[in-house]
Amino acid sequence: MIALFKGMIPGILLTWVFCGVLGSNGSKGGFLYIHLIHIAGNSAFSMSSHSFYWSWPLFIASTTLAFAIFKMME
């Protein structure tokens, strides 16, 4: 179970960087379905919003790969 949580860190980083590069060039990534996610700040103190590119299939695949590598290292 610990290997799964350890595997999520490289999975998140790989997905964020890869989707940021491909998504900013206007690519959907085919099967990866890279899309832009908006997070709006609804606070009274900040009206800022953030957006980033993300792909759930890539996140699942990269987390599974990192999980398998960490599991083999145990």
Distance bins in CASP14 RR format, pairs under 12 A and 6 or more apart:
PFRMAT RR
TARGET T0000
AUTHOR 0000-0000-0000
RMODE 2
METHOD distances of the structure
MODEL  1
1 7 0 0 0 0 0 1 0 0 0 0 0
1 8 0 0 0 0 0 1 0 0 0 0 0
1 67 0 0 0 0 0 1 0 0 0 0 0
1 70 0 0 0 0 0 1 0 0 0 0 0
1 71 0 0 0 0 0 1 0 0 0 0 0
1 74 0 0 0 0 0 1 0 0 0 0 0
2 8 0 0 0 0 0 1 0 0 0 0 0
2 9 0 0 0 0 0 1 0 0 0 0 0
2 67 0 0 0 0 0 1 0 0 0 0 0
2 70 0 0 0 0 1 0 0 0 0 0 0
2 71 0 0 0 0 1 0 0 0 0 0 0
2 73 0 0 0 0 0 1 0 0 0 0 0
2 74 0 0 0 0 1 0 0 0 0 0 0
3 9 0 0 0 0 0 1 0 0 0 0 0
3 10 0 0 0 0 0 1 0 0 0 0 0
3 63 0 0 0 0 0 1 0 0 0 0 0
3 64 0 0 0 0 0 1 0 0 0 0 0
3 65 0 0 0 0 0 1 0 0 0 0 0
3 66 0 0 0 0 1 0 0 0 0 0 0
3 67 1 0 1 0 0 0 0 0 0 0 0
3 68 0 0 0 0 1 0 0 0 0 0 0
3 69 0 0 0 0 1 0 0 0 0 0 0
3 70 1 0 1 0 0 0 0 0 0 0 0
3 71 1 0 1 0 0 0 0 0 0 0 0
3 72 0 0 0 0 1 0 0 0 0 0 0
3 73 0 0 0 0 1 0 0 0 0 0 0
3 74 1 0 0 1 0 0 0 0 0 0 0
4 10 0 0 0 0 0 1 0 0 0 0 0
4 11 0 0 0 0 0 1 0 0 0 0 0
4 60 0 0 0 0 0 1 0 0 0 0 0
4 63 1 0 0 1 0 0 0 0 0 0 0
4 64 0 0 0 0 1 0 0 0 0 0 0
4 66 0 0 0 0 1 0 0 0 0 0 0
4 67 1 0 1 0 0 0 0 0 0 0 0
4 68 0 0 0 0 0 1 0 0 0 0 0
4 69 0 0 0 0 0 1 0 0 0 0 0
4 70 0 0 0 0 1 0 0 0 0 0 0
4 71 0 0 0 0 1 0 0 0 0 0 0
4 74 0 0 0 0 0 1 0 0 0 0 0
5 11 0 0 0 0 0 1 0 0 0 0 0
5 12 0 0 0 0 0 1 0 0 0 0 0
5 63 0 0 0 0 1 0 0 0 0 0 0
5 66 0 0 0 0 0 1 0 0 0 0 0
5 67 0 0 0 0 1 0 0 0 0 0 0
5 70 0 0 0 0 1 0 0 0 0 0 0
5 71 0 0 0 0 0 1 0 0 0 0 0
6 12 0 0 0 0 0 1 0 0 0 0 0
6 63 0 0 0 0 0 1 0 0 0 0 0
6 66 1 0 0 1 0 0 0 0 0 0 0
6 67 1 0 0 1 0 0 0 0 0 0 0
6 68 0 0 0 0 0 1 0 0 0 0 0
6 69 0 0 0 0 1 0 0 0 0 0 0
6 70 1 0 1 0 0 0 0 0 0 0 0
6 71 0 0 0 0 1 0 0 0 0 0 0
6 73 0 0 0 0 1 0 0 0 0 0 0
6 74 0 0 0 0 0 1 0 0 0 0 0
7 13 0 0 0 0 0 1 0 0 0 0 0
7 14 0 0 0 0 0 1 0 0 0 0 0
7 15 0 0 0 0 0 1 0 0 0 0 0
7 59 0 0 0 0 0 1 0 0 0 0 0
7 60 0 0 0 0 0 1 0 0 0 0 0
7 61 0 0 0 0 0 1 0 0 0 0 0
7 62 0 0 0 0 1 0 0 0 0 0 0
7 63 1 0 1 0 0 0 0 0 0 0 0
7 64 0 0 0 0 1 0 0 0 0 0 0
7 65 0 0 0 0 1 0 0 0 0 0 0
7 66 1 1 0 0 0 0 0 0 0 0 0
7 67 1 0 1 0 0 0 0 0 0 0 0
7 68 0 0 0 0 1 0 0 0 0 0 0
7 69 1 0 0 1 0 0 0 0 0 0 0
7 70 1 0 1 0 0 0 0 0 0 0 0
7 71 0 0 0 0 1 0 0 0 0 0 0
7 73 0 0 0 0 0 1 0 0 0 0 0
8 14 0 0 0 0 0 1 0 0 0 0 0
8 15 0 0 0 0 0 1 0 0 0 0 0
8 59 0 0 0 0 1 0 0 0 0 0 0
8 60 0 0 0 0 0 1 0 0 0 0 0
8 62 0 0 0 0 1 0 0 0 0 0 0
8 63 1 0 1 0 0 0 0 0 0 0 0
8 64 0 0 0 0 0 1 0 0 0 0 0
8 65 0 0 0 0 0 1 0 0 0 0 0
8 66 1 0 0 1 0 0 0 0 0 0 0
8 67 0 0 0 0 1 0 0 0 0 0 0
8 70 0 0 0 0 0 1 0 0 0 0 0
9 15 0 0 0 0 0 1 0 0 0 0 0
9 16 0 0 0 0 0 1 0 0 0 0 0
9 59 0 0 0 0 0 1 0 0 0 0 0
9 62 0 0 0 0 0 1 0 0 0 0 0
9 63 0 0 0 0 1 0 0 0 0 0 0
9 66 1 0 0 1 0 0 0 0 0 0 0
9 67 0 0 0 0 0 1 0 0 0 0 0
9 70 0 0 0 0 1 0 0 0 0 0 0
10 16 0 0 0 0 0 1 0 0 0 0 0
10 17 0 0 0 0 0 1 0 0 0 0 0
10 18 0 0 0 0 0 1 0 0 0 0 0
10 59 0 0 0 0 0 1 0 0 0 0 0
10 61 0 0 0 0 0 1 0 0 0 0 0
10 62 1 0 0 1 0 0 0 0 0 0 0
10 63 1 0 0 1 0 0 0 0 0 0 0
10 64 0 0 0 0 0 1 0 0 0 0 0
10 65 0 0 0 0 1 0 0 0 0 0 0
10 66 1 0 1 0 0 0 0 0 0 0 0
10 67 0 0 0 0 1 0 0 0 0 0 0
10 68 0 0 0 0 0 1 0 0 0 0 0
10 69 0 0 0 0 1 0 0 0 0 0 0
10 70 0 0 0 0 1 0 0 0 0 0 0
11 17 0 0 0 0 1 0 0 0 0 0 0
11 18 0 0 0 0 1 0 0 0 0 0 0
11 19 0 0 0 0 0 1 0 0 0 0 0
11 54 0 0 0 0 0 1 0 0 0 0 0
11 55 0 0 0 0 0 1 0 0 0 0 0
11 56 0 0 0 0 0 1 0 0 0 0 0
11 58 0 0 0 0 1 0 0 0 0 0 0
11 59 1 0 0 1 0 0 0 0 0 0 0
11 60 0 0 0 0 1 0 0 0 0 0 0
11 61 0 0 0 0 1 0 0 0 0 0 0
11 62 1 0 1 0 0 0 0 0 0 0 0
11 63 1 0 1 0 0 0 0 0 0 0 0
11 64 0 0 0 0 1 0 0 0 0 0 0
11 65 0 0 0 0 1 0 0 0 0 0 0
11 66 1 0 1 0 0 0 0 0 0 0 0
11 67 0 0 0 0 1 0 0 0 0 0 0
11 68 0 0 0 0 0 1 0 0 0 0 0
11 69 0 0 0 0 0 1 0 0 0 0 0
11 70 0 0 0 0 0 1 0 0 0 0 0
12 18 0 0 0 0 0 1 0 0 0 0 0
12 19 0 0 0 0 0 1 0 0 0 0 0
12 52 0 0 0 0 0 1 0 0 0 0 0
12 54 0 0 0 0 1 0 0 0 0 0 0
12 55 0 0 0 0 0 1 0 0 0 0 0
12 56 0 0 0 0 0 1 0 0 0 0 0
12 58 0 0 0 0 0 1 0 0 0 0 0
12 59 1 0 0 1 0 0 0 0 0 0 0
12 60 0 0 0 0 0 1 0 0 0 0 0
12 62 0 0 0 0 1 0 0 0 0 0 0
12 63 1 0 0 1 0 0 0 0 0 0 0
12 66 0 0 0 0 1 0 0 0 0 0 0
13 19 0 0 0 0 0 1 0 0 0 0 0
13 20 0 0 0 0 0 1 0 0 0 0 0
13 58 0 0 0 0 0 1 0 0 0 0 0
13 59 0 0 0 0 0 1 0 0 0 0 0
13 62 0 0 0 0 1 0 0 0 0 0 0
13 63 0 0 0 0 0 1 0 0 0 0 0
13 66 0 0 0 0 1 0 0 0 0 0 0
14 20 0 0 0 0 0 1 0 0 0 0 0
14 21 0 0 0 0 0 1 0 0 0 0 0
14 32 0 0 0 0 0 1 0 0 0 0 0
14 54 0 0 0 0 0 1 0 0 0 0 0
14 55 0 0 0 0 0 1 0 0 0 0 0
14 58 1 0 0 1 0 0 0 0 0 0 0
14 59 0 0 0 0 1 0 0 0 0 0 0
14 60 0 0 0 0 0 1 0 0 0 0 0
14 61 0 0 0 0 1 0 0 0 0 0 0
14 62 1 0 1 0 0 0 0 0 0 0 0
14 63 0 0 0 0 1 0 0 0 0 0 0
14 64 0 0 0 0 0 1 0 0 0 0 0
14 65 0 0 0 0 1 0 0 0 0 0 0
14 66 1 0 0 1 0 0 0 0 0 0 0
15 21 0 0 0 0 0 1 0 0 0 0 0
15 22 0 0 0 0 0 1 0 0 0 0 0
15 23 0 0 0 0 0 1 0 0 0 0 0
15 32 0 0 0 0 1 0 0 0 0 0 0
15 34 0 0 0 0 1 0 0 0 0 0 0
15 37 0 0 0 0 0 1 0 0 0 0 0
15 52 0 0 0 0 0 1 0 0 0 0 0
15 53 0 0 0 0 1 0 0 0 0 0 0
15 54 1 0 0 1 0 0 0 0 0 0 0
15 55 1 0 0 1 0 0 0 0 0 0 0
15 56 0 0 0 0 1 0 0 0 0 0 0
15 57 0 0 0 0 1 0 0 0 0 0 0
15 58 1 0 1 0 0 0 0 0 0 0 0
15 59 1 0 1 0 0 0 0 0 0 0 0
15 60 0 0 0 0 1 0 0 0 0 0 0
15 61 0 0 0 0 1 0 0 0 0 0 0
15 62 1 0 1 0 0 0 0 0 0 0 0
15 63 0 0 0 0 1 0 0 0 0 0 0
15 64 0 0 0 0 0 1 0 0 0 0 0
15 65 0 0 0 0 0 1 0 0 0 0 0
15 66 0 0 0 0 0 1 0 0 0 0 0
16 22 0 0 0 0 0 1 0 0 0 0 0
16 23 0 0 0 0 0 1 0 0 0 0 0
16 34 0 0 0 0 0 1 0 0 0 0 0
16 37 0 0 0 0 0 1 0 0 0 0 0
16 52 1 0 0 1 0 0 0 0 0 0 0
16 53 0 0 0 0 1 0 0 0 0 0 0
16 54 1 0 0 1 0 0 0 0 0 0 0
16 55 0 0 0 0 1 0 0 0 0 0 0
16 58 0 0 0 0 1 0 0 0 0 0 0
16 59 0 0 0 0 1 0 0 0 0 0 0
16 62 0 0 0 0 0 1 0 0 0 0 0
17 23 0 0 0 0 0 1 0 0 0 0 0
17 24 0 0 0 0 0 1 0 0 0 0 0
17 52 0 0 0 0 0 1 0 0 0 0 0
17 53 0 0 0 0 1 0 0 0 0 0 0
17 54 0 0 0 0 0 1 0 0 0 0 0
17 55 0 0 0 0 0 1 0 0 0 0 0
17 58 0 0 0 0 0 1 0 0 0 0 0
17 59 0 0 0 0 0 1 0 0 0 0 0
17 62 0 0 0 0 0 1 0 0 0 0 0
18 24 0 0 0 0 0 1 0 0 0 0 0
18 25 0 0 0 0 0 1 0 0 0 0 0
18 27 0 0 0 0 0 1 0 0 0 0 0
18 29 0 0 0 0 1 0 0 0 0 0 0
18 32 0 0 0 0 1 0 0 0 0 0 0
18 34 0 0 0 0 1 0 0 0 0 0 0
18 52 0 0 0 0 0 1 0 0 0 0 0
18 53 0 0 0 0 1 0 0 0 0 0 0
18 54 0 0 0 0 0 1 0 0 0 0 0
18 55 1 0 0 1 0 0 0 0 0 0 0
18 57 0 0 0 0 0 1 0 0 0 0 0
18 58 1 0 0 1 0 0 0 0 0 0 0
18 59 0 0 0 0 1 0 0 0 0 0 0
18 61 0 0 0 0 0 1 0 0 0 0 0
18 62 0 0 0 0 1 0 0 0 0 0 0
19 25 0 0 0 0 0 1 0 0 0 0 0
19 26 0 0 0 0 0 1 0 0 0 0 0
19 27 0 0 0 0 1 0 0 0 0 0 0
19 28 0 0 0 0 0 1 0 0 0 0 0
19 29 0 0 0 0 1 0 0 0 0 0 0
19 32 1 0 0 1 0 0 0 0 0 0 0
19 33 0 0 0 0 0 1 0 0 0 0 0
19 34 1 0 1 0 0 0 0 0 0 0 0
19 35 0 0 0 0 1 0 0 0 0 0 0
19 36 0 0 0 0 1 0 0 0 0 0 0
19 37 0 0 0 0 1 0 0 0 0 0 0
19 51 0 0 0 0 0 1 0 0 0 0 0
19 52 1 0 0 1 0 0 0 0 0 0 0
19 53 1 0 1 0 0 0 0 0 0 0 0
19 54 1 0 1 0 0 0 0 0 0 0 0
19 55 1 0 1 0 0 0 0 0 0 0 0
19 56 0 0 0 0 0 1 0 0 0 0 0
19 57 0 0 0 0 0 1 0 0 0 0 0
19 58 1 0 0 1 0 0 0 0 0 0 0
19 59 0 0 0 0 1 0 0 0 0 0 0
19 62 0 0 0 0 0 1 0 0 0 0 0
20 26 0 0 0 0 0 1 0 0 0 0 0
20 27 0 0 0 0 1 0 0 0 0 0 0
20 29 0 0 0 0 0 1 0 0 0 0 0
20 32 0 0 0 0 0 1 0 0 0 0 0
20 34 1 0 0 1 0 0 0 0 0 0 0
20 35 0 0 0 0 0 1 0 0 0 0 0
20 36 0 0 0 0 1 0 0 0 0 0 0
20 37 0 0 0 0 0 1 0 0 0 0 0
20 51 0 0 0 0 0 1 0 0 0 0 0
20 52 1 0 0 1 0 0 0 0 0 0 0
20 53 1 0 1 0 0 0 0 0 0 0 0
20 54 0 0 0 0 1 0 0 0 0 0 0
20 55 0 0 0 0 1 0 0 0 0 0 0
20 58 0 0 0 0 0 1 0 0 0 0 0
21 27 0 0 0 0 1 0 0 0 0 0 0
21 29 0 0 0 0 0 1 0 0 0 0 0
21 34 0 0 0 0 1 0 0 0 0 0 0
21 52 0 0 0 0 0 1 0 0 0 0 0
21 53 0 0 0 0 1 0 0 0 0 0 0
21 55 0 0 0 0 0 1 0 0 0 0 0
21 58 0 0 0 0 0 1 0 0 0 0 0
22 28 0 0 0 0 1 0 0 0 0 0 0
22 29 1 0 1 0 0 0 0 0 0 0 0
22 30 0 0 0 0 1 0 0 0 0 0 0
22 32 1 0 0 1 0 0 0 0 0 0 0
22 33 0 0 0 0 0 1 0 0 0 0 0
22 34 1 0 1 0 0 0 0 0 0 0 0
22 35 0 0 0 0 0 1 0 0 0 0 0
22 36 0 0 0 0 0 1 0 0 0 0 0
22 53 1 0 0 1 0 0 0 0 0 0 0
22 54 0 0 0 0 0 1 0 0 0 0 0
22 55 0 0 0 0 1 0 0 0 0 0 0
22 58 0 0 0 0 1 0 0 0 0 0 0
23 29 1 0 0 1 0 0 0 0 0 0 0
23 30 0 0 0 0 0 1 0 0 0 0 0
23 32 0 0 0 0 1 0 0 0 0 0 0
23 33 0 0 0 0 0 1 0 0 0 0 0
23 34 1 0 1 0 0 0 0 0 0 0 0
23 35 0 0 0 0 1 0 0 0 0 0 0
23 36 1 0 0 1 0 0 0 0 0 0 0
23 37 0 0 0 0 0 1 0 0 0 0 0
23 51 0 0 0 0 0 1 0 0 0 0 0
23 52 0 0 0 0 1 0 0 0 0 0 0
23 53 1 0 1 0 0 0 0 0 0 0 0
23 54 0 0 0 0 1 0 0 0 0 0 0
23 55 0 0 0 0 1 0 0 0 0 0 0
23 58 0 0 0 0 0 1 0 0 0 0 0
24 34 0 0 0 0 1 0 0 0 0 0 0
24 36 0 0 0 0 1 0 0 0 0 0 0
24 51 0 0 0 0 0 1 0 0 0 0 0
24 52 0 0 0 0 0 1 0 0 0 0 0
24 53 1 0 0 1 0 0 0 0 0 0 0
25 34 0 0 0 0 1 0 0 0 0 0 0
25 53 0 0 0 0 0 1 0 0 0 0 0
26 34 0 0 0 0 1 0 0 0 0 0 0
26 35 0 0 0 0 0 1 0 0 0 0 0
26 36 0 0 0 0 1 0 0 0 0 0 0
26 53 0 0 0 0 1 0 0 0 0 0 0
27 33 0 0 0 0 0 1 0 0 0 0 0
27 34 1 0 0 1 0 0 0 0 0 0 0
27 35 0 0 0 0 0 1 0 0 0 0 0
27 36 0 0 0 0 0 1 0 0 0 0 0
27 53 0 0 0 0 1 0 0 0 0 0 0
27 55 0 0 0 0 0 1 0 0 0 0 0
28 34 1 0 1 0 0 0 0 0 0 0 0
28 35 1 0 0 1 0 0 0 0 0 0 0
28 36 0 0 0 0 0 1 0 0 0 0 0
28 53 0 0 0 0 0 1 0 0 0 0 0
28 55 0 0 0 0 1 0 0 0 0 0 0
28 57 0 0 0 0 0 1 0 0 0 0 0
29 35 0 0 0 0 1 0 0 0 0 0 0
29 53 0 0 0 0 0 1 0 0 0 0 0
29 55 1 0 0 1 0 0 0 0 0 0 0
29 57 0 0 0 0 1 0 0 0 0 0 0
29 58 0 0 0 0 1 0 0 0 0 0 0
30 55 0 0 0 0 1 0 0 0 0 0 0
30 57 0 0 0 0 1 0 0 0 0 0 0
30 58 0 0 0 0 0 1 0 0 0 0 0
31 55 0 0 0 0 1 0 0 0 0 0 0
31 56 0 0 0 0 0 1 0 0 0 0 0
31 57 1 0 0 1 0 0 0 0 0 0 0
31 58 0 0 0 0 1 0 0 0 0 0 0
31 60 0 0 0 0 0 1 0 0 0 0 0
31 61 0 0 0 0 1 0 0 0 0 0 0
32 53 0 0 0 0 0 1 0 0 0 0 0
32 54 0 0 0 0 1 0 0 0 0 0 0
32 55 1 0 1 0 0 0 0 0 0 0 0
32 56 0 0 0 0 1 0 0 0 0 0 0
32 57 1 0 1 0 0 0 0 0 0 0 0
32 58 1 0 1 0 0 0 0 0 0 0 0
32 59 0 0 0 0 1 0 0 0 0 0 0
32 60 0 0 0 0 0 1 0 0 0 0 0
32 61 0 0 0 0 1 0 0 0 0 0 0
32 62 0 0 0 0 0 1 0 0 0 0 0
33 53 0 0 0 0 0 1 0 0 0 0 0
33 54 0 0 0 0 1 0 0 0 0 0 0
33 55 1 0 0 1 0 0 0 0 0 0 0
33 56 1 0 0 1 0 0 0 0 0 0 0
33 57 1 0 0 1 0 0 0 0 0 0 0
33 58 0 0 0 0 1 0 0 0 0 0 0
33 59 0 0 0 0 0 1 0 0 0 0 0
33 60 0 0 0 0 0 1 0 0 0 0 0
34 52 0 0 0 0 0 1 0 0 0 0 0
34 53 1 0 1 0 0 0 0 0 0 0 0
34 54 1 0 0 1 0 0 0 0 0 0 0
34 55 1 0 1 0 0 0 0 0 0 0 0
34 56 0 0 0 0 1 0 0 0 0 0 0
34 57 0 0 0 0 1 0 0 0 0 0 0
34 58 1 0 0 1 0 0 0 0 0 0 0
34 59 0 0 0 0 0 1 0 0 0 0 0
35 51 0 0 0 0 0 1 0 0 0 0 0
35 52 0 0 0 0 0 1 0 0 0 0 0
35 53 1 0 0 1 0 0 0 0 0 0 0
35 54 1 0 0 1 0 0 0 0 0 0 0
35 55 1 0 0 1 0 0 0 0 0 0 0
35 56 0 0 0 0 1 0 0 0 0 0 0
35 57 0 0 0 0 0 1 0 0 0 0 0
35 58 0 0 0 0 0 1 0 0 0 0 0
36 49 0 0 0 0 0 1 0 0 0 0 0
36 50 0 0 0 0 0 1 0 0 0 0 0
36 51 1 0 1 0 0 0 0 0 0 0 0
36 52 1 0 0 1 0 0 0 0 0 0 0
36 53 1 0 1 0 0 0 0 0 0 0 0
36 54 0 0 0 0 1 0 0 0 0 0 0
36 55 0 0 0 0 0 1 0 0 0 0 0
37 49 0 0 0 0 0 1 0 0 0 0 0
37 50 0 0 0 0 1 0 0 0 0 0 0
37 51 1 0 0 1 0 0 0 0 0 0 0
37 52 1 0 1 0 0 0 0 0 0 0 0
37 53 1 0 0 1 0 0 0 0 0 0 0
37 54 1 0 1 0 0 0 0 0 0 0 0
37 55 0 0 0 0 0 1 0 0 0 0 0
37 56 0 0 0 0 0 1 0 0 0 0 0
37 59 0 0 0 0 0 1 0 0 0 0 0
38 48 0 0 0 0 0 1 0 0 0 0 0
38 49 1 0 0 1 0 0 0 0 0 0 0
38 50 1 0 0 1 0 0 0 0 0 0 0
38 51 1 0 1 0 0 0 0 0 0 0 0
38 52 0 0 0 0 1 0 0 0 0 0 0
38 53 0 0 0 0 0 1 0 0 0 0 0
38 54 0 0 0 0 0 1 0 0 0 0 0
39 46 0 0 0 0 0 1 0 0 0 0 0
39 48 0 0 0 0 1 0 0 0 0 0 0
39 49 1 0 0 1 0 0 0 0 0 0 0
39 50 1 0 1 0 0 0 0 0 0 0 0
39 51 1 0 0 1 0 0 0 0 0 0 0
39 52 0 0 0 0 1 0 0 0 0 0 0
39 54 0 0 0 0 0 1 0 0 0 0 0
40 46 0 0 0 0 0 1 0 0 0 0 0
40 47 0 0 0 0 1 0 0 0 0 0 0
40 48 0 0 0 0 1 0 0 0 0 0 0
40 49 1 0 1 0 0 0 0 0 0 0 0
40 50 0 0 0 0 1 0 0 0 0 0 0
40 51 0 0 0 0 1 0 0 0 0 0 0
41 47 1 0 0 1 0 0 0 0 0 0 0
41 48 1 0 1 0 0 0 0 0 0 0 0
41 49 1 0 1 0 0 0 0 0 0 0 0
41 50 1 0 0 1 0 0 0 0 0 0 0
41 51 0 0 0 0 0 1 0 0 0 0 0
42 48 0 0 0 0 0 1 0 0 0 0 0
42 49 0 0 0 0 1 0 0 0 0 0 0
43 49 0 0 0 0 0 1 0 0 0 0 0
53 59 0 0 0 0 0 1 0 0 0 0 0
54 60 0 0 0 0 0 1 0 0 0 0 0
55 61 0 0 0 0 1 0 0 0 0 0 0
55 62 0 0 0 0 1 0 0 0 0 0 0
55 63 0 0 0 0 0 1 0 0 0 0 0
56 62 0 0 0 0 0 1 0 0 0 0 0
56 63 0 0 0 0 0 1 0 0 0 0 0
57 63 0 0 0 0 0 1 0 0 0 0 0
57 64 0 0 0 0 0 1 0 0 0 0 0
58 64 0 0 0 0 0 1 0 0 0 0 0
58 65 0 0 0 0 0 1 0 0 0 0 0
59 65 0 0 0 0 0 1 0 0 0 0 0
59 66 0 0 0 0 0 1 0 0 0 0 0
60 66 0 0 0 0 0 1 0 0 0 0 0
60 67 0 0 0 0 0 1 0 0 0 0 0
61 67 0 0 0 0 0 1 0 0 0 0 0
61 68 0 0 0 0 0 1 0 0 0 0 0
62 68 0 0 0 0 0 1 0 0 0 0 0
62 69 0 0 0 0 0 1 0 0 0 0 0
63 69 0 0 0 0 0 1 0 0 0 0 0
63 70 0 0 0 0 0 1 0 0 0 0 0
64 70 0 0 0 0 0 1 0 0 0 0 0
64 71 0 0 0 0 0 1 0 0 0 0 0
65 71 0 0 0 0 0 1 0 0 0 0 0
65 72 0 0 0 0 0 1 0 0 0 0 0
66 72 0 0 0 0 0 1 0 0 0 0 0
66 73 0 0 0 0 0 1 0 0 0 0 0
67 73 0 0 0 0 0 1 0 0 0 0 0
67 74 0 0 0 0 0 1 0 0 0 0 0
68 74 0 0 0 0 0 1 0 0 0 0 0
END
